[in-house]
Amino acid sequence: GHTRPVLWNWCFVQKYKGTYILRFDDTDPRTKVPLKEAYKSIQQDLKWLGVKPHKIIIQSKRLNIYYKYAEQLIKQGNAYIDTLPAEQMRKMIWDQKISDEREESPTAVMQKWKKMFTHYKDGEAILRIKTNINHPNPSLRDWPAFRIITKPKHPLVKARVWPLLNFASAIDDHEFKITHIIRGIDLEISDEKQKFIYDYFGWKYPETLYHGKFFISGISSTSEAIELIKEKKLTGWGDPRLGTIAALRKRGFQAQSIVNFIHGLGIGRSDFNVNISSLAANNRGIIDKTSKRFFVVFNPKKIKINNAPKMKIKIQSHPDFPKMGYRIFNTADEFYVDEVFEPNKYYRFID
């Protein structure tokens, strides 16, 4: 499912001679802890799909840049430190009430900001962006931009103060001169949040295109897969029972079949529920010209055919391409057939 924005971004980059940026949003070392192997495996997956990023950005290595912009917002009076208990602050925001901390001077806020790096503990202080406290959508009222995680489970970086996704992404989109974004419709609210930062700095917000969610029947979601891997019910992210790129590659799917499939679905806002058999059909169309044909009897039942001749049967490995060679079968009067064969019916054996 994640290949959908990956491939559509690449499609537009090629069409309009743009720049493709692969960005690792890895600044949540508690809830969505980054997997160390993912930094490499994601790049391998993209390479296999034919996607060639021009730049690779790892957000966890850019923390000082995010801190710099946060301090600018504090100095401008556009951000403040919230030290109220979470439930109390949540109720105030819901009731559209302004806390005393929101009215503190930039100097006082800056002192609290520095204490986030030294004194405050997890959950005791949050940097919030000042927005419209009367906005009809509560999630847009003074949204959180930085939090404290004293014991991060991060594979690359040790830090205490971490930016949330909407802050880090907003800064990166400006820093790397992003003009167009393709993102899931579930992140549409991110635009509204990030535009407050853009307005405070006088920046132009990128043009954004949204796509619906993408579900494949019979395939575990990312969160389900993580649990199954932890329980050792799956061998890893390349387990053929998953719908990851590594798993599909192991099963024999061709990169072009995935590209064709995703492009065939379009990039509309509607959700898609598809069956993996649809992808398999697309894949067969690609591999058919280069693959030999084989057969299998899944539920074998041994039968004997009276007076059947002993023969050497020569069958083409592909009915349409003789150059692929032949298979030789020596037959007698015993055969294996699928147990679904019904009695008192006539059947013909091919070739």
KOLLO-534695 format. One record per residue (C-alpha): residue number from 1; residue in three letters; x negated, y negated, z negated. Coordinates in steps of 0.1 Angstrom, whole numbers, plus 5000, padded with zeros to 4 digits. Each point is the difference from the previous one (the first is absolute). Example, Ala and Ser with C-alpha at 12.3 -4.5 7.8 and 13.67 -1.06 7.14 Angstrom:
BEGIN
<nudren n="1" res="ALA" c1="4877" c2="5045" c3="4922"/>
<nudren n="2" res="SER" c1="4986" c2="4966" c3="5007"/>
***
This chain:
BEGIN
<nudren n="1" res="GLY" c1="5000" c2="5000" c3="5000"/>
<nudren n="2" res="HIS" c1="4972" c2="4976" c3="4992"/>
<nudren n="3" res="THR" c1="4987" c2="5003" c3="5036"/>
<nudren n="4" res="ARG" c1="5030" c2="4980" c3="5012"/>
<nudren n="5" res="PRO" c1="4986" c2="4965" c3="4992"/>
<nudren n="6" res="VAL" c1="4965" c2="5013" c3="5006"/>
<nudren n="7" res="LEU" c1="5007" c2="5009" c3="5036"/>
<nudren n="8" res="TRP" c1="5023" c2="4971" c3="5008"/>
<nudren n="9" res="ASN" c1="4975" c2="4975" c3="4987"/>
<nudren n="10" res="TRP" c1="4974" c2="5017" c3="5022"/>
<nudren n="11" res="CYS" c1="5024" c2="4999" c3="5030"/>
<nudren n="12" res="PHE" c1="5004" c2="4962" c3="4997"/>
<nudren n="13" res="VAL" c1="4963" c2="4994" c3="4994"/>
<nudren n="14" res="GLN" c1="4992" c2="5018" c3="5033"/>
<nudren n="15" res="LYS" c1="5028" c2="4982" c3="5018"/>
<nudren n="16" res="TYR" c1="4991" c2="4965" c3="4989"/>
<nudren n="17" res="LYS" c1="4962" c2="5005" c3="4996"/>
<nudren n="18" res="GLY" c1="5002" c2="4994" c3="4962"/>
<nudren n="19" res="THR" c1="4980" c2="5010" c3="4970"/>
<nudren n="20" res="TYR" c1="5009" c2="5031" c3="4979"/>
<nudren n="21" res="ILE" c1="4994" c2="4999" c3="4963"/>
<nudren n="22" res="LEU" c1="5001" c2="5030" c3="4978"/>
<nudren n="23" res="ARG" c1="5006" c2="4989" c3="4965"/>
<nudren n="24" res="PHE" c1="4999" c2="5022" c3="4969"/>
<nudren n="25" res="ASP" c1="5025" c2="4986" c3="4975"/>
<nudren n="26" res="ASP" c1="4983" c2="5017" c3="4970"/>
<nudren n="27" res="THR" c1="5005" c2="4975" c3="4971"/>
<nudren n="28" res="ASP" c1="5024" c2="5021" c3="4979"/>
<nudren n="29" res="PRO" c1="4977" c2="5023" c3="4980"/>
<nudren n="30" res="ARG" c1="5028" c2="5011" c3="4976"/>
<nudren n="31" res="THR" c1="5032" c2="5008" c3="5018"/>
<nudren n="32" res="LYS" c1="4987" c2="5007" c3="5035"/>
<nudren n="33" res="VAL" c1="4965" c2="5011" c3="4993"/>
<nudren n="34" res="PRO" c1="4979" c2="5000" c3="5032"/>
<nudren n="35" res="LEU" c1="4986" c2="5034" c3="5011"/>
<nudren n="36" res="LYS" c1="4963" c2="4998" c3="5006"/>
<nudren n="37" res="GLU" c1="5002" c2="5023" c3="5030"/>
<nudren n="38" res="ALA" c1="5027" c2="4979" c3="5016"/>
<nudren n="39" res="TYR" c1="4977" c2="4972" c3="5010"/>
<nudren n="40" res="LYS" c1="4982" c2="5025" c3="5023"/>
<nudren n="41" res="SER" c1="5029" c2="5023" c3="5010"/>
<nudren n="42" res="ILE" c1="5022" c2="4971" c3="5011"/>
<nudren n="43" res="GLN" c1="4973" c2="4987" c3="5023"/>
<nudren n="44" res="GLN" c1="4996" c2="5035" c3="5014"/>
<nudren n="45" res="ASP" c1="5037" c2="5003" c3="5007"/>
<nudren n="46" res="LEU" c1="5001" c2="4967" c3="5018"/>
<nudren n="47" res="LYS" c1="4970" c2="5009" c3="5021"/>
<nudren n="48" res="TRP" c1="5017" c2="5033" c3="5010"/>
<nudren n="49" res="LEU" c1="5031" c2="4980" c3="5009"/>
<nudren n="50" res="GLY" c1="4979" c2="4978" c3="5023"/>
<nudren n="51" res="VAL" c1="5003" c2="4969" c3="4977"/>
<nudren n="52" res="LYS" c1="4967" c2="4980" c3="4997"/>
<nudren n="53" res="PRO" c1="5002" c2="4973" c3="4974"/>
<nudren n="54" res="HIS" c1="4979" c2="4969" c3="5006"/>
<nudren n="55" res="LYS" c1="4997" c2="4993" c3="4963"/>
<nudren n="56" res="ILE" c1="5004" c2="5020" c3="4968"/>
<nudren n="57" res="ILE" c1="5010" c2="4982" c3="4968"/>
<nudren n="58" res="ILE" c1="4999" c2="5015" c3="4966"/>
<nudren n="59" res="GLN" c1="5020" c2="4978" c3="4976"/>
<nudren n="60" res="SER" c1="4984" c2="5012" c3="4968"/>
<nudren n="61" res="LYS" c1="4967" c2="4986" c3="5012"/>
<nudren n="62" res="ARG" c1="5015" c2="4966" c3="5005"/>
<nudren n="63" res="LEU" c1="5011" c2="4993" c3="4964"/>
<nudren n="64" res="ASN" c1="4979" c2="4969" c3="4996"/>
<nudren n="65" res="ILE" c1="5017" c2="4984" c3="5031"/>
<nudren n="66" res="TYR" c1="5034" c2="5006" c3="4985"/>
<nudren n="67" res="TYR" c1="4989" c2="4986" c3="4967"/>
<nudren n="68" res="LYS" c1="4988" c2="4968" c3="5018"/>
<nudren n="69" res="TYR" c1="5034" c2="4994" c3="5016"/>
<nudren n="70" res="ALA" c1="5018" c2="5008" c3="4968"/>
<nudren n="71" res="GLU" c1="4980" c2="4973" c3="4983"/>
<nudren n="72" res="GLN" c1="5008" c2="4975" c3="5027"/>
<nudren n="73" res="LEU" c1="5037" c2="5007" c3="4995"/>
<nudren n="74" res="ILE" c1="4996" c2="4995" c3="4962"/>
<nudren n="75" res="LYS" c1="4982" c2="4966" c3="5006"/>
<nudren n="76" res="GLN" c1="5028" c2="4990" c3="5024"/>
<nudren n="77" res="GLY" c1="5026" c2="5008" c3="4973"/>
<nudren n="78" res="ASN" c1="5016" c2="5028" c3="5021"/>
<nudren n="79" res="ALA" c1="4992" c2="5029" c3="4977"/>
<nudren n="80" res="TYR" c1="5001" c2="5007" c3="4963"/>
<nudren n="81" res="ILE" c1="4992" c2="5027" c3="4974"/>
<nudren n="82" res="ASP" c1="5029" c2="5019" c3="4985"/>
<nudren n="83" res="THR" c1="4993" c2="5015" c3="4966"/>
<nudren n="84" res="LEU" c1="5035" c2="5007" c3="4989"/>
<nudren n="85" res="PRO" c1="5012" c2="5036" c3="4993"/>
<nudren n="86" res="ALA" c1="5010" c2="5016" c3="5033"/>
<nudren n="87" res="GLU" c1="5037" c2="5004" c3="4991"/>
<nudren n="88" res="GLN" c1="5003" c2="4965" c3="4988"/>
<nudren n="89" res="MET" c1="4985" c2="4985" c3="5031"/>
<nudren n="90" res="ARG" c1="5020" c2="5022" c3="5022"/>
<nudren n="91" res="LYS" c1="5032" c2="4988" c3="4983"/>
<nudren n="92" res="MET" c1="4990" c2="4964" c3="5004"/>
<nudren n="93" res="ILE" c1="4993" c2="5004" c3="5037"/>
<nudren n="94" res="TRP" c1="5033" c2="5018" c3="5004"/>
<nudren n="95" res="ASP" c1="5018" c2="4972" c3="4981"/>
<nudren n="96" res="GLN" c1="4981" c2="4973" c3="5021"/>
<nudren n="97" res="LYS" c1="4984" c2="4985" c3="4969"/>
<nudren n="98" res="ILE" c1="4965" c2="4984" c3="5000"/>
<nudren n="99" res="SER" c1="4975" c2="5011" c3="4973"/>
<nudren n="100" res="ASP" c1="4978" c2="4974" c3="4982"/>
<nudren n="101" res="GLU" c1="4969" c2="5016" c3="5015"/>
<nudren n="102" res="ARG" c1="5013" c2="4991" c3="5035"/>
<nudren n="103" res="GLU" c1="4997" c2="4963" c3="4990"/>
<nudren n="104" res="GLU" c1="4964" c2="5002" c3="4987"/>
<nudren n="105" res="SER" c1="4973" c2="4979" c3="5015"/>
<nudren n="106" res="PRO" c1="4976" c2="5015" c3="5026"/>
<nudren n="107" res="THR" c1="4972" c2="4997" c3="4974"/>
<nudren n="108" res="ALA" c1="5019" c2="5020" c3="4974"/>
<nudren n="109" res="VAL" c1="5009" c2="5026" c3="5027"/>
<nudren n="110" res="MET" c1="4964" c2="5003" c3="5011"/>
<nudren n="111" res="GLN" c1="4989" c2="5007" c3="4964"/>
<nudren n="112" res="LYS" c1="5026" c2="5029" c3="4998"/>
<nudren n="113" res="TRP" c1="4989" c2="5012" c3="5035"/>
<nudren n="114" res="LYS" c1="4964" c2="5003" c3="4987"/>
<nudren n="115" res="LYS" c1="5012" c2="5019" c3="4970"/>
<nudren n="116" res="MET" c1="5016" c2="5026" c3="5022"/>
<nudren n="117" res="PHE" c1="4965" c2="5011" c3="5009"/>
<nudren n="118" res="THR" c1="4988" c2="5002" c3="4964"/>
<nudren n="119" res="HIS" c1="5027" c2="5000" c3="4973"/>
<nudren n="120" res="TYR" c1="5035" c2="5010" c3="5011"/>
<nudren n="121" res="LYS" c1="5009" c2="5036" c3="5002"/>
<nudren n="122" res="ASP" c1="5022" c2="5019" c3="5025"/>
<nudren n="123" res="GLY" c1="5034" c2="4984" c3="5003"/>
<nudren n="124" res="GLU" c1="4991" c2="4971" c3="4978"/>
<nudren n="125" res="ALA" c1="4995" c2="4974" c3="5028"/>
<nudren n="126" res="ILE" c1="5011" c2="4998" c3="5036"/>
<nudren n="127" res="LEU" c1="4993" c2="4973" c3="5026"/>
<nudren n="128" res="ARG" c1="5032" c2="4989" c3="5016"/>
<nudren n="129" res="ILE" c1="5006" c2="4979" c3="5031"/>
<nudren n="130" res="LYS" c1="5024" c2="4971" c3="4995"/>
<nudren n="131" res="THR" c1="5029" c2="5004" c3="5024"/>
<nudren n="132" res="ASN" c1="5037" c2="4989" c3="4998"/>
<nudren n="133" res="ILE" c1="5013" c2="5012" c3="4966"/>
<nudren n="134" res="ASN" c1="5035" c2="4996" c3="5014"/>
<nudren n="135" res="HIS" c1="4995" c2="5021" c3="5031"/>
<nudren n="136" res="PRO" c1="5030" c2="5023" c3="5006"/>
<nudren n="137" res="ASN" c1="4976" c2="5030" c3="5001"/>
<nudren n="138" res="PRO" c1="4985" c2="5006" c3="4965"/>
<nudren n="139" res="SER" c1="4970" c2="5019" c3="5014"/>
<nudren n="140" res="LEU" c1="4989" c2="4967" c3="5017"/>
<nudren n="141" res="ARG" c1="5000" c2="4980" c3="4968"/>
<nudren n="142" res="ASP" c1="4965" c2="4994" c3="4987"/>
<nudren n="143" res="TRP" c1="4986" c2="5033" c3="5013"/>
<nudren n="144" res="PRO" c1="4969" c2="5016" c3="4984"/>
<nudren n="145" res="ALA" c1="4967" c2="4996" c3="5018"/>
<nudren n="146" res="PHE" c1="4974" c2="5015" c3="4976"/>
<nudren n="147" res="ARG" c1="5000" c2="5024" c3="4971"/>
<nudren n="148" res="ILE" c1="4976" c2="5015" c3="4976"/>
<nudren n="149" res="ILE" c1="4989" c2="5037" c3="5002"/>
<nudren n="150" res="THR" c1="4973" c2="5007" c3="4975"/>
<nudren n="151" res="LYS" c1="4994" c2="5036" c3="5009"/>
<nudren n="152" res="PRO" c1="5004" c2="5001" c3="5038"/>
<nudren n="153" res="LYS" c1="4998" c2="5034" c3="5018"/>
<nudren n="154" res="HIS" c1="4984" c2="4985" c3="5030"/>
<nudren n="155" res="PRO" c1="4974" c2="5020" c3="5021"/>
<nudren n="156" res="LEU" c1="4980" c2="4970" c3="5012"/>
<nudren n="157" res="VAL" c1="5004" c2="4970" c3="4976"/>
<nudren n="158" res="LYS" c1="5001" c2="4993" c3="4963"/>
<nudren n="159" res="ALA" c1="5019" c2="4968" c3="4992"/>
<nudren n="160" res="ARG" c1="5025" c2="4987" c3="4974"/>
<nudren n="161" res="VAL" c1="5022" c2="4976" c3="5019"/>
<nudren n="162" res="TRP" c1="5017" c2="5014" c3="5031"/>
<nudren n="163" res="PRO" c1="5021" c2="4982" c3="5027"/>
<nudren n="164" res="LEU" c1="5033" c2="5014" c3="5010"/>
<nudren n="165" res="LEU" c1="5007" c2="5009" c3="5036"/>
<nudren n="166" res="ASN" c1="5019" c2="4969" c3="5010"/>
<nudren n="167" res="PHE" c1="4972" c2="4977" c3="4988"/>
<nudren n="168" res="ALA" c1="4971" c2="5019" c3="5015"/>
<nudren n="169" res="SER" c1="5017" c2="5006" c3="5033"/>
<nudren n="170" res="ALA" c1="5011" c2="4963" c3="5003"/>
<nudren n="171" res="ILE" c1="4964" c2="4988" c3="4995"/>
<nudren n="172" res="ASP" c1="4985" c2="5026" c3="5024"/>
<nudren n="173" res="ASP" c1="5025" c2="4992" c3="5027"/>
<nudren n="174" res="HIS" c1="4989" c2="4964" c3="4999"/>
<nudren n="175" res="GLU" c1="4963" c2="5008" c3="4996"/>
<nudren n="176" res="PHE" c1="4999" c2="5023" c3="5030"/>
<nudren n="177" res="LYS" c1="5022" c2="4978" c3="5021"/>
<nudren n="178" res="ILE" c1="5028" c2="5026" c3="5004"/>
<nudren n="179" res="THR" c1="5026" c2="4988" c3="5025"/>
<nudren n="180" res="HIS" c1="5023" c2="5030" c3="5001"/>
<nudren n="181" res="ILE" c1="5010" c2="5026" c3="4974"/>
<nudren n="182" res="ILE" c1="5020" c2="5032" c3="5005"/>
<nudren n="183" res="ARG" c1="5013" c2="5013" c3="4967"/>
<nudren n="184" res="GLY" c1="5028" c2="5022" c3="4986"/>
<nudren n="185" res="ILE" c1="5034" c2="4983" c3="4994"/>
<nudren n="186" res="ASP" c1="4997" c2="5009" c3="4964"/>
<nudren n="187" res="LEU" c1="4972" c2="4974" c3="4998"/>
<nudren n="188" res="GLU" c1="5021" c2="4972" c3="5015"/>
<nudren n="189" res="ILE" c1="5002" c2="4983" c3="4966"/>
<nudren n="190" res="SER" c1="4962" c2="4997" c3="5001"/>
<nudren n="191" res="ASP" c1="5003" c2="4973" c3="5026"/>
<nudren n="192" res="GLU" c1="5021" c2="4978" c3="4978"/>
<nudren n="193" res="LYS" c1="4977" c2="5005" c3="4971"/>
<nudren n="194" res="GLN" c1="4968" c2="4993" c3="5020"/>
<nudren n="195" res="LYS" c1="5014" c2="4969" c3="5017"/>
<nudren n="196" res="PHE" c1="4999" c2="4982" c3="4967"/>
<nudren n="197" res="ILE" c1="4962" c2="5004" c3="5000"/>
<nudren n="198" res="TYR" c1="4998" c2="4989" c3="5036"/>
<nudren n="199" res="ASP" c1="5021" c2="4969" c3="4993"/>
<nudren n="200" res="TYR" c1="4978" c2="4991" c3="4970"/>
<nudren n="201" res="PHE" c1="4969" c2="5002" c3="5022"/>
<nudren n="202" res="GLY" c1="5016" c2="4985" c3="5031"/>
<nudren n="203" res="TRP" c1="4994" c2="5032" c3="5021"/>
<nudren n="204" res="LYS" c1="5020" c2="5014" c3="5028"/>
<nudren n="205" res="TYR" c1="5016" c2="5033" c3="4993"/>
<nudren n="206" res="PRO" c1="4994" c2="5029" c3="5025"/>
<nudren n="207" res="GLU" c1="5028" c2="5012" c3="5023"/>
<nudren n="208" res="THR" c1="5014" c2="5032" c3="4985"/>
<nudren n="209" res="LEU" c1="5018" c2="5030" c3="5016"/>
<nudren n="210" res="TYR" c1="5018" c2="5026" c3="4979"/>
<nudren n="211" res="HIS" c1="5006" c2="5037" c3="5005"/>
<nudren n="212" res="GLY" c1="5023" c2="5024" c3="4982"/>
<nudren n="213" res="LYS" c1="4990" c2="5030" c3="4980"/>
<nudren n="214" res="PHE" c1="4989" c2="5032" c3="5016"/>
<nudren n="215" res="PHE" c1="5011" c2="5034" c3="4986"/>
<nudren n="216" res="ILE" c1="4990" c2="5034" c3="5013"/>
<nudren n="217" res="SER" c1="5022" c2="5028" c3="4988"/>
<nudren n="218" res="GLY" c1="4983" c2="5028" c3="4980"/>
<nudren n="219" res="ILE" c1="4969" c2="4978" c3="4993"/>
<nudren n="220" res="SER" c1="4991" c2="4989" c3="4965"/>
<nudren n="221" res="SER" c1="4997" c2="4963" c3="4992"/>
<nudren n="222" res="THR" c1="4966" c2="4986" c3="4989"/>
<nudren n="223" res="SER" c1="5010" c2="5001" c3="4963"/>
<nudren n="224" res="GLU" c1="5013" c2="5035" c3="5003"/>
<nudren n="225" res="ALA" c1="4968" c2="5011" c3="5018"/>
<nudren n="226" res="ILE" c1="4979" c2="4985" c3="4972"/>
<nudren n="227" res="GLU" c1="5018" c2="5021" c3="4974"/>
<nudren n="228" res="LEU" c1="4999" c2="5032" c3="5021"/>
<nudren n="229" res="ILE" c1="4962" c2="4995" c3="5005"/>
<nudren n="230" res="LYS" c1="4995" c2="4994" c3="4963"/>
<nudren n="231" res="GLU" c1="5020" c2="5032" c3="4993"/>
<nudren n="232" res="LYS" c1="4978" c2="5018" c3="5025"/>
<nudren n="233" res="LYS" c1="5031" c2="5010" c3="5020"/>
<nudren n="234" res="LEU" c1="4984" c2="4983" c3="5030"/>
<nudren n="235" res="THR" c1="4963" c2="5004" c3="5009"/>
<nudren n="236" res="GLY" c1="4995" c2="4962" c3="5006"/>
<nudren n="237" res="TRP" c1="5010" c2="4972" c3="5024"/>
<nudren n="238" res="GLY" c1="4992" c2="5023" c3="5030"/>
<nudren n="239" res="ASP" c1="5023" c2="5028" c3="4989"/>
<nudren n="240" res="PRO" c1="5020" c2="5010" c3="5032"/>
<nudren n="241" res="ARG" c1="5033" c2="4998" c3="4980"/>
<nudren n="242" res="LEU" c1="4996" c2="4962" c3="4997"/>
<nudren n="243" res="GLY" c1="5007" c2="4973" c3="5026"/>
<nudren n="244" res="THR" c1="4967" c2="4982" c3="4997"/>
<nudren n="245" res="ILE" c1="4978" c2="4994" c3="5031"/>
<nudren n="246" res="ALA" c1="4974" c2="5025" c3="4987"/>
<nudren n="247" res="ALA" c1="5027" c2="5026" c3="4995"/>
<nudren n="248" res="LEU" c1="5015" c2="4995" c3="5035"/>
<nudren n="249" res="ARG" c1="4966" c2="5001" c3="5015"/>
<nudren n="250" res="LYS" c1="4993" c2="5033" c3="4983"/>
<nudren n="251" res="ARG" c1="5032" c2="5014" c3="5014"/>
<nudren n="252" res="GLY" c1="4990" c2="4992" c3="5035"/>
<nudren n="253" res="PHE" c1="5018" c2="4968" c3="5007"/>
<nudren n="254" res="GLN" c1="4983" c2="4977" c3="5024"/>
<nudren n="255" res="ALA" c1="4994" c2="4963" c3="4992"/>
<nudren n="256" res="GLN" c1="5017" c2="4989" c3="5032"/>
<nudren n="257" res="SER" c1="5032" c2="5019" c3="4990"/>
<nudren n="258" res="ILE" c1="5002" c2="4980" c3="4968"/>
<nudren n="259" res="VAL" c1="4993" c2="4967" c3="5018"/>
<nudren n="260" res="ASN" c1="5027" c2="5008" c3="5026"/>
<nudren n="261" res="PHE" c1="5025" c2="5011" c3="4973"/>
<nudren n="262" res="ILE" c1="4996" c2="4968" c3="4980"/>
<nudren n="263" res="HIS" c1="5002" c2="4977" c3="5030"/>
<nudren n="264" res="GLY" c1="5030" c2="5019" c3="5012"/>
<nudren n="265" res="LEU" c1="5018" c2="4991" c3="4967"/>
<nudren n="266" res="GLY" c1="4995" c2="4963" c3="5005"/>
<nudren n="267" res="ILE" c1="4993" c2="4974" c3="4973"/>
<nudren n="268" res="GLY" c1="5036" c2="4990" c3="4990"/>
<nudren n="269" res="ARG" c1="5012" c2="4993" c3="4965"/>
<nudren n="270" res="SER" c1="5021" c2="5032" c3="4998"/>
<nudren n="271" res="ASP" c1="4989" c2="5030" c3="4979"/>
<nudren n="272" res="PHE" c1="4992" c2="5032" c3="5019"/>
<nudren n="273" res="ASN" c1="5007" c2="5035" c3="4990"/>
<nudren n="274" res="VAL" c1="4982" c2="5024" c3="5023"/>
<nudren n="275" res="ASN" c1="4992" c2="5037" c3="5000"/>
<nudren n="276" res="ILE" c1="4964" c2="5011" c3="5005"/>
<nudren n="277" res="SER" c1="5013" c2="5023" c3="5028"/>
<nudren n="278" res="SER" c1="5004" c2="4968" c3="5020"/>
<nudren n="279" res="LEU" c1="4963" c2="4992" c3="4996"/>
<nudren n="280" res="ALA" c1="4992" c2="5036" c3="5008"/>
<nudren n="281" res="ALA" c1="5019" c2="4998" c3="5033"/>
<nudren n="282" res="ASN" c1="4981" c2="4969" c3="5009"/>
<nudren n="283" res="ASN" c1="4967" c2="5018" c3="4991"/>
<nudren n="284" res="ARG" c1="5009" c2="5031" c3="5022"/>
<nudren n="285" res="GLY" c1="5004" c2="4977" c3="5030"/>
<nudren n="286" res="ILE" c1="4964" c2="4989" c3="4995"/>
<nudren n="287" res="ILE" c1="4983" c2="5033" c3="4992"/>
<nudren n="288" res="ASP" c1="5019" c2="5021" c3="5024"/>
<nudren n="289" res="LYS" c1="4977" c2="4993" c3="5030"/>
<nudren n="290" res="THR" c1="4969" c2="5010" c3="4980"/>
<nudren n="291" res="SER" c1="5013" c2="5027" c3="4977"/>
<nudren n="292" res="LYS" c1="5003" c2="5038" c3="5006"/>
<nudren n="293" res="ARG" c1="5034" c2="5016" c3="4992"/>
<nudren n="294" res="PHE" c1="5002" c2="5025" c3="4972"/>
<nudren n="295" res="PHE" c1="5028" c2="5018" c3="4983"/>
<nudren n="296" res="VAL" c1="5008" c2="5014" c3="4966"/>
<nudren n="297" res="VAL" c1="5026" c2="5025" c3="4986"/>
<nudren n="298" res="PHE" c1="5010" c2="4984" c3="4966"/>
<nudren n="299" res="ASN" c1="5021" c2="5029" c3="4987"/>
<nudren n="300" res="PRO" c1="4986" c2="5031" c3="5018"/>
<nudren n="301" res="LYS" c1="5020" c2="5032" c3="5003"/>
<nudren n="302" res="LYS" c1="4983" c2="5030" c3="5017"/>
<nudren n="303" res="ILE" c1="5020" c2="5017" c3="5028"/>
<nudren n="304" res="LYS" c1="4993" c2="5028" c3="5024"/>
<nudren n="305" res="ILE" c1="5012" c2="5000" c3="5036"/>
<nudren n="306" res="ASN" c1="5004" c2="5034" c3="5014"/>
<nudren n="307" res="ASN" c1="4982" c2="5007" c3="5033"/>
<nudren n="308" res="ALA" c1="4984" c2="4965" c3="5000"/>
<nudren n="309" res="PRO" c1="4970" c2="5001" c3="5024"/>
<nudren n="310" res="LYS" c1="4964" c2="4994" c3="4988"/>
<nudren n="311" res="MET" c1="4989" c2="4968" c3="5017"/>
<nudren n="312" res="LYS" c1="4974" c2="4973" c3="5000"/>
<nudren n="313" res="ILE" c1="5019" c2="4966" c3="5001"/>
<nudren n="314" res="LYS" c1="4983" c2="4969" c3="5012"/>
<nudren n="315" res="ILE" c1="5016" c2="4968" c3="4988"/>
<nudren n="316" res="GLN" c1="4990" c2="4964" c3="5008"/>
<nudren n="317" res="SER" c1="4988" c2="4981" c3="4970"/>
<nudren n="318" res="HIS" c1="5022" c2="4971" c3="5013"/>
<nudren n="319" res="PRO" c1="5028" c2="5006" c3="5025"/>
<nudren n="320" res="ASP" c1="4992" c2="4968" c3="5019"/>
<nudren n="321" res="PHE" c1="4962" c2="5000" c3="4999"/>
<nudren n="322" res="PRO" c1="4983" c2="5031" c3="5012"/>
<nudren n="323" res="LYS" c1="4966" c2="4985" c3="4994"/>
<nudren n="324" res="MET" c1="5005" c2="5005" c3="4963"/>
<nudren n="325" res="GLY" c1="4996" c2="5038" c3="5006"/>
<nudren n="326" res="TYR" c1="5019" c2="5030" c3="4989"/>
<nudren n="327" res="ARG" c1="5007" c2="5023" c3="4971"/>
<nudren n="328" res="ILE" c1="5000" c2="5038" c3="5003"/>
<nudren n="329" res="PHE" c1="5024" c2="5023" c3="4982"/>
<nudren n="330" res="ASN" c1="4999" c2="5038" c3="5000"/>
<nudren n="331" res="THR" c1="5035" c2="5012" c3="4994"/>
<nudren n="332" res="ALA" c1="5015" c2="5035" c3="4993"/>
<nudren n="333" res="ASP" c1="5033" c2="5010" c3="4985"/>
<nudren n="334" res="GLU" c1="4997" c2="4981" c3="4966"/>
<nudren n="335" res="PHE" c1="5008" c2="4963" c3="4996"/>
<nudren n="336" res="TYR" c1="5006" c2="4974" c3="4973"/>
<nudren n="337" res="VAL" c1="5031" c2="4979" c3="5004"/>
<nudren n="338" res="ASP" c1="5016" c2="4974" c3="4977"/>
<nudren n="339" res="GLU" c1="5025" c2="5016" c3="4976"/>
<nudren n="340" res="VAL" c1="5027" c2="4977" c3="5012"/>
<nudren n="341" res="PHE" c1="5004" c2="5022" c3="5031"/>
<nudren n="342" res="GLU" c1="5035" c2="5013" c3="5001"/>
<nudren n="343" res="PRO" c1="5009" c2="5036" c3="5008"/>
<nudren n="344" res="ASN" c1="5019" c2="5010" c3="5032"/>
<nudren n="345" res="LYS" c1="4987" c2="4969" c3="5019"/>
<nudren n="346" res="TYR" c1="4977" c2="4999" c3="5030"/>
<nudren n="347" res="TYR" c1="4967" c2="4982" c3="4995"/>
<nudren n="348" res="ARG" c1="4972" c2="4993" c3="5025"/>
<nudren n="349" res="PHE" c1="4964" c2="4997" c3="4991"/>
<nudren n="350" res="ILE" c1="4983" c2="4971" c3="5019"/>
<nudren n="351" res="ASP" c1="4974" c2="5011" c3="5026"/>
***
